[in-house]
């Protein structure tokens, strides 16, 4: 008896070639999506590091420089709700291409203005708002498209690769933007415009439909019956009624308030300064801490194949509170970085698992709206955490900062101690059309 072809399941033996499951690395449509999104993410990160540098150079105000980051988060979060609805109504590939094209034009024009010295704070803020609005529309479409481009059995692997894209861009984007800024004020934006152009070209090579076929028109005798309309808030309703996703997004909201990157880095810098660490030591501490997220993303597929979902979830939900308590008592800066790295490590792994459950449990017609809700909750929670860290540190010191992180992390982790989570099956076994 002949052996089965490699990477093809027994159920697929004898099936037509177009129905056989290819390894993800040979899935040209998904890889085109991944590469295009990676280029767009690098462009975003490299431009965003230049915004505060430009405002500092123009005004010397750290307040205005910090405000641009909060404005971006709020804009992207608010636009993700209508963005998710758009992703469910219109061709997702077209959305990706249009938003990349708009961001390319915006950054190219601004790059020319910055090069010629025509820059002001309102102009920078306007560019940040418009670019973030495009992000709020683009990201739900890109994430929702995954469900159509890969088979259910590869959802976890695909979302793991997506986490690598995100964390990889956050690692390489800022240095690129900083290097180009050293060449001239307009160069980070012009280079980002070129990257968005490249992402537009790559998106063009996605051939497979990025949405499920639309439901057929109702028969004549059924046309008079009331038909439920597509509403932006349907994503909220679905999550609230879904016990798995509801618990997960509740924890994500609390985690992003207590342990978002910007807030934790702010706490690390302030604490290390207070404990007498030099600038070089603080730099190493931040590098060690930041490496945790990328490490988790790189290991996510390996870990998710070998660990039960409940093991990943319990680590993700409880490593934060435990590490926060240790951060109160650890005296030296470098160990602080390693503790934070253990917190950030969870982001890539849990993020891949969470997006896998969204891909598995959410029907395609609701993918965009549910992802839009997830983006909204994730992004809106972060400015609250950043503001809270600064206020608590100024008024009470680092022990209270980390203690508050531990308390908030614990409160939001408690709902995960449920039978629903402890009996949770892998996402591939729960997939719906």
N, C-alpha and C positions, 0 to 999 in steps of 0.2 A: 504494500500500500504506500502511495506517495505521501510525503510529508507536506504539511501546509506551508504556504508561503510565509516568510517572516513578516512580523508586524500586521498580520491579518488574522482576525479571530476565526474560530471554527465555524461560526454562524455565517461568515462571509465567504467561505470557500465555495467556489462555483458561482458566486454572484458576479454580475457584470462588473468590469473594471471600474466604471465610474461610481459604483456603489461601495467599493472596498475602502476600508479605513486606512488612510495613509498616515505615516508618522507626521507629527505636527511640523517638523522642520521642512517637510515637503509640501505642506499646505500653502501654496503660493498666495492665496487670497488672505489668509490670516497673517502671513509674514509681511505682505504688503501693508496691511493695516498696522501691524506692530512697528514696522520701520517708519511709516509715515507719522504715526503718533509719537515715536521716539524723537524724530527730527523736530516735530512741533514742540515737544516738551523741552528739548534742549534749547530751542529758540526762546521759549517762554522764560526758562530759568536764566539764560544769559542776559536777556533784556531786563528782567526784574532786578538783577543785582545792580544794574546801572541806574535805575530810577532813584534810589536813595542817594547814590553817589552824586548824581546830577543835582538833586535838590540841595544836598549839603554844600556843593560847590557854589550854588546860586545864592543860598540864604544863610548857610552856616547853622541852620536850625535842625537839631536832632528830632524835635517834635514833628516837624513837617516830614522829615525823612522817614520816621516811623509810621506816620499817618498813611503814607501811600500804600504800605503793606496791608493795613487794616481795610482800607478802601477796596483794594483788590479782592480780599477774602469775602467781604460783604457783597460786592458786586457779583462775583462768580457764584456765591451761594444763593443769592436772590434770583439770579437768572437761570439757575439750574432747574427750577420748578417749571417755568415755561419751556426751557430747553429740553427737558424730558418729554414734555407733551409734543413738542415739535419732532423729536426723534421717533415718536410712535406714529406720527401722521405723514411724514415725508420721507423720501429716500435718504437713508443714513449716509450713504456714500456721498451723495450730493451735499448734504450738510457739512461733512468733513471737508470737502473741497472748497465750498463757499467760505466757510469760516477761516480756513487757512489762507485763502486769497485775500479776504478782508484784512486779516492781521498782517499779511505781507505788505499790502498797500499802506496801512497805517504806520507801520514801523519804517518803511522806506521813506515816506514823506517826513516823518519825525526825524529820521536820521539825517536827512538833508538840512532840516531846520536847525538841528543841534550842531551840525558841522559849520553852518554859517552864523551861529551865535544867536539865533532867534528862539530862545528858550525862556519859559517862565513857569512858575509853580502851577498855575491853572492849566497850562498846556500839558505839563507832565501828568497831572492828575487826570485830565481828560483822556489822554492816551491810555493810562492805566485802567481807567473805567471801561473804555471801549474794548480794549484787548481782553480784559477779564470777562466782559459780557460775552465775547466770542467763545471764551473758554467754557463759560456756563452753558452755552448751547452745544459746543463741540464735544465735550467729554461724555455726556449721556449718550450721544449718538455713537461714539467710538466704542464705549463699553457695551452698549446694547447690541452692537453688530456681532460681537463674539459668538453669541448663541446660535447665529445662523451660519457662521463661517467654520465652526468646528463641531464634530459629533459630541453627543452628551458624555461619552466615555473619556473625552479629552478636555472637558471643561476646566478641571483643576489644573492640569498642565498648562492650558492656555492662560488662565488667570495668574498662575505663578510667573509665567513669562511677562505678563503685563506688569506685575509688581517689579520685576527687574528693570523694565523700561522706566517706570516712575522713579525708583531710587537711583538708577544709573544716571538719569537726567539731572537729578538734584546734586549728584556728585560732580559731573563734568560741566554742567551748564554755568554755574557761578564763576569758576576759574576762567572759562572762555570769555564770559562777559567782562570780567575784571581785566583780562589781558587786552581785549579790544578797547576797553575804556582808556587804558594807558596809551594807546595809539591816537586817540582822539575821541571827543565826546559823542560824536555821531556814529562811530564804528560799531559799538555793540548793537545798535538798532538796525544798521544796514546789514550786518552779518546775520542777525535774527531774521530779517526780511528774506535773505537768500535761503535760509533754512526752511522757512515757511513755504517758499516757492518749491523747494525740493520735496517737501512733504506733500504738496498739492500734486506734483508729478507722480509720486509713488502711489497716492490714493487712486489715481486714474487706472492703475493696473489691478484693482480689485474687480474681479469679473463675476463672482458669485453674488446673488442677491443678498443684501444685508438685512432684509426683513422677510418675515413669513408672508405668503400670499394673502391678500386681503380677503375677508369673508365675502362669499357671494351675495349678490343682491337678493332680498327676500322675495318670495313668490308673491303674485298679485293679491292673493287672498290674505297674505300675512303682512302686506305693506301698511295696512291700516292699524296694526298693532303697535303699541308704543315701543320705541327702540331706545335703549340706554345710550346716551351720548358719551363720547370720549371727553373726560374732564381732567384738568391738570391735577386735581386733588385725589384722583383715583389711586395714585401711588401711595399716599398717606393711608387711605382706607385699606389697601391690600396689606401693607406692612402691619397695621394695627391688628388685623384679623389673622395674621400669619404668626403662630407662636414662636417659630424658630427665628425668623427675620426680625420680629418685634423685639425679642430679647437682645438680639445681637446689635441692632441699631441703637437701642437704649444704652447699651454698654459703650458703643462707639462714641456716642455723644458725651458721656461722662469722661471717657478716656481722652478725647480731644480737648476737653476743658482742662483736665489735670495734667496731661503729659504730652501736649503738642510740642513739636520741635522748637518753635520760636520761644515759647514760654520756658521750657526746660533749659534751653541754651542761655536765656537771660538769667535764670536762677543759677546756673553753673558759673557763668562769668562773674556775677555779683558775689557769689559765695566764695569762689576761688580768690577774687580780689580781697575780700574781707579776711581770708585766712592767709594772706601774704604771698600768694603765688605770683610769679612774674608773667609777663605777656607770652613768652615762649612756652612756658608750662601750661598756660591757659589754652594756647593754640593746640598743643598736643592733646590736652584733655578733650577739647571739642572735636578733634579729628577722631579720637578713639570712640567717643560717644556717637558721632555721626556714622561711623563705619558699621554700627550695629544694624541700622535699617537695611543697608545694601547687603550685608551678610545674610540677614534673614530672607531677603528676596532671592538671593542666589541659592539658598538652601531650601526654599519653600517647597519646590516640587519633590525633592528628595525626602523631606520630612513628612509631607502629606501622603506620600505613598506608603510610609512605614508606620505612621502613628494614627491611632483612632482620633476622630474629630474631637472627642471630649478631652483628650490629653492636650491637644493644641489649644483648645478654648480655655482650659483651666490654667495653663501656663500664661496665656495672654492676659487673662483677667486678674490674676493674682500676683504676677511678677512686679507690677507697678507698685501696689501698696507695700509689698515687702521691701522692695528696693528703696522706696521713698523713706521708710523708717531707717534703713541703713545709711542713707544719705545724711541723716541728721547727725550721726555719730562718727562717720568716717572723717578723719582729720585732714588728709592730704588730697590734692587736686586730682592726680592721675587716677587713683582708685574711684573717685567720683565719676570719671569718664567711663570706666568699665561697668559700673553699676547702671549708668544711663544707657550704655550700649546693650545691656541685657533687657532693658525696657524697650528700646527701639527695635531690638531683634524680632520682637513679636509682630511688628507692624507688617512686614512683608509676608510672613507666614499666615497670620490671621487674615490679612487683607485678601490674599489669594483664596483662602477657604471661604470667606464671607462672599466674595464675588462669585465663587463657584455655586454657592447655595442660591444666590440671586439668579444666576443663569439656569439652575436646575428647577427652582420652584416657581419662578415668575413666568407666566405666558409671554410670548413674544410681543403681543399687542400692548403689554404693560411694561416691558423692559425699560424703555426710556424714562417713563414717569417714576418708576420705583428707583432707578439709579439717580434720577434728578433729586428725589427726596433724600437719598443717602448723601449725595453731594451737599445739599442744602444743610442738613443737620451737621455734617462733618465740618463744613467750612464756617458756619455761623457760630459754632461752639468755640472755635479757636480764639477769636478776639477776646471773648470773655475770659478765657484762661490766661492770655497774655497780660491783659489789664490786671487780673487778679494777682498774678505773680508779682508784678511791679508794685502794686499797692500794698500787699502784705509784706514784701521785703522791706519797703521803705518804713513801714510803721511797726513791724514786729521782728524782722530779721529772718535768716535762712531756716532756722529750726521750724518756725511757724509755716514757712512756705512749703517745706517738704512734709511737715505734719498734715497740712491741709490737703496736699496731693494724696497722701495716704488715706485720709478720711474720705475724700471724694471718690477715689478709686475703689475703695471698699464698698461704699454705698451703691455705686453703679454696677459692681460685680455681683452683688448678692442675688439678683434675679437669675443669674446664670447657674445657680445651684438648684436646679430643677430636674425632674424626671425627663422633661422634654429634651434637655441638653445631654444628660447622662446616657440616654438611650438613642442618641442621634446617629443615624446611618450616614454613610458617605454621600455626597451630593449626587454622584452618578446613579445611585440607586433610587433617587427621589425625582429624577428629571421628568418634567412635563413638556408637552409640545409648545 
